[in-house]
Amino acid sequence: MRYRSGEETLTGDRVKLHGNPGSVEFTVTDPCEPEWGYLAPGAMIREPKEFGWLFLSAEQIADYDDLEFVGRAGEGSR
């Protein structure tokens, strides 16, 4: 799974969703992970200002104009 910019989508990534700061709370790589109950690979994005939580499938992540990769968890600001 990759962002439009080409970086791999990883748990803990810092992102912007519709211009607001957020993070990747977890990723689903196995389409039948029973722990979460998601049927498709994707990522749960947390953006507390407007959306709260948003699950995007792997295909949506690659094409979602308003999701921007900012940095990896633990990296300094860019």
ZIMOHU-V938218 format. One record per residue. N is the residue number from 1. RES is the residue in one letter. PHI is phi in radians with two decimals (none if undefined). PSI is psi in radians with two decimals (999 if undefined). BURIAL is b if it has 24 or more other C-alpha atoms within 12 Angstrom, else e. Layout:
n:N res:RES phi:PHI psi:PSI burial:BURIAL
n:N res:RES phi:PHI psi:PSI burial:BURIAL
This chain:
n:1 res:M phi:none psi:2.31 burial:b
n:2 res:R phi:-2.41 psi:2.61 burial:b
n:3 res:Y phi:-1.27 psi:2.94 burial:b
n:4 res:R phi:-1.01 psi:-0.57 burial:e
n:5 res:S phi:-1.33 psi:-0.15 burial:e
n:6 res:G phi:1.83 psi:-0.27 burial:e
n:7 res:E phi:-1.23 psi:2.56 burial:e
n:8 res:E phi:-1.20 psi:2.46 burial:e
n:9 res:T phi:-1.44 psi:2.08 burial:b
n:10 res:L phi:-2.24 psi:2.60 burial:b
n:11 res:T phi:-0.99 psi:2.35 burial:b
n:12 res:G phi:1.63 psi:-0.17 burial:b
n:13 res:D phi:-0.99 psi:2.52 burial:b
n:14 res:R phi:-1.60 psi:2.29 burial:b
n:15 res:V phi:-2.39 psi:2.98 burial:b
n:16 res:K phi:-2.08 psi:2.34 burial:b
n:17 res:L phi:-2.10 psi:2.01 burial:b
n:18 res:H phi:0.94 psi:0.66 burial:e
n:19 res:G phi:1.49 psi:-0.10 burial:e
n:20 res:N phi:-1.78 psi:2.50 burial:e
n:21 res:P phi:-1.14 psi:2.48 burial:b
n:22 res:G phi:-2.72 psi:-2.98 burial:b
n:23 res:S phi:-2.64 psi:2.78 burial:b
n:24 res:V phi:-1.55 psi:1.95 burial:b
n:25 res:E phi:-1.35 psi:-0.70 burial:b
n:26 res:F phi:-2.83 psi:2.78 burial:b
n:27 res:T phi:-2.05 psi:2.64 burial:b
n:28 res:V phi:-2.03 psi:2.03 burial:b
n:29 res:T phi:-1.82 psi:-0.51 burial:e
n:30 res:D phi:-1.66 psi:2.07 burial:e
n:31 res:P phi:-1.11 psi:-0.12 burial:e
n:32 res:C phi:-2.16 psi:0.54 burial:e
n:33 res:E phi:-1.08 psi:1.88 burial:e
n:34 res:P phi:-1.19 psi:-0.42 burial:e
n:35 res:E phi:-1.03 psi:-0.69 burial:e
n:36 res:W phi:-1.79 psi:-0.43 burial:e
n:37 res:G phi:1.39 psi:0.30 burial:e
n:38 res:Y phi:-1.54 psi:2.42 burial:e
n:39 res:L phi:-1.67 psi:-0.12 burial:e
n:40 res:A phi:-2.33 psi:2.58 burial:e
n:41 res:P phi:-1.08 psi:2.55 burial:b
n:42 res:G phi:3.03 psi:-2.82 burial:b
n:43 res:A phi:-2.51 psi:2.51 burial:b
n:44 res:M phi:-1.66 psi:2.09 burial:b
n:45 res:I phi:-1.79 psi:2.33 burial:b
n:46 res:R phi:-1.92 psi:2.13 burial:b
n:47 res:E phi:-2.41 psi:1.67 burial:b
n:48 res:P phi:-1.21 psi:-0.35 burial:e
n:49 res:K phi:-1.21 psi:-0.85 burial:e
n:50 res:E phi:-2.13 psi:-0.67 burial:e
n:51 res:F phi:-1.69 psi:-0.60 burial:e
n:52 res:G phi:1.39 psi:-1.70 burial:e
n:53 res:W phi:-2.18 psi:2.44 burial:e
n:54 res:L phi:-2.47 psi:2.11 burial:b
n:55 res:F phi:-1.63 psi:2.19 burial:b
n:56 res:L phi:-2.02 psi:2.30 burial:b
n:57 res:S phi:-1.22 psi:2.87 burial:b
n:58 res:A phi:-0.97 psi:-0.70 burial:b
n:59 res:E phi:-1.15 psi:-0.67 burial:e
n:60 res:Q phi:-1.16 psi:-0.71 burial:e
n:61 res:I phi:-1.02 psi:-0.77 burial:b
n:62 res:A phi:-1.14 psi:-0.45 burial:b
n:63 res:D phi:-1.99 psi:0.00 burial:e
n:64 res:Y phi:-1.39 psi:1.89 burial:e
n:65 res:D phi:-1.06 psi:-0.57 burial:e
n:66 res:D phi:-1.71 psi:0.30 burial:e
n:67 res:L phi:-1.98 psi:2.08 burial:b
n:68 res:E phi:-2.14 psi:2.23 burial:b
n:69 res:F phi:-1.24 psi:2.29 burial:b
n:70 res:V phi:-1.91 psi:-0.81 burial:b
n:71 res:G phi:3.12 psi:3.02 burial:b
n:72 res:R phi:-1.49 psi:2.69 burial:e
n:73 res:A phi:-0.98 psi:2.35 burial:e
n:74 res:G phi:1.50 psi:-0.18 burial:e
n:75 res:E phi:-1.44 psi:2.63 burial:e
n:76 res:G phi:-1.16 psi:2.92 burial:e
n:77 res:S phi:-1.15 psi:2.63 burial:e
n:78 res:R phi:-1.81 psi:999 burial:e
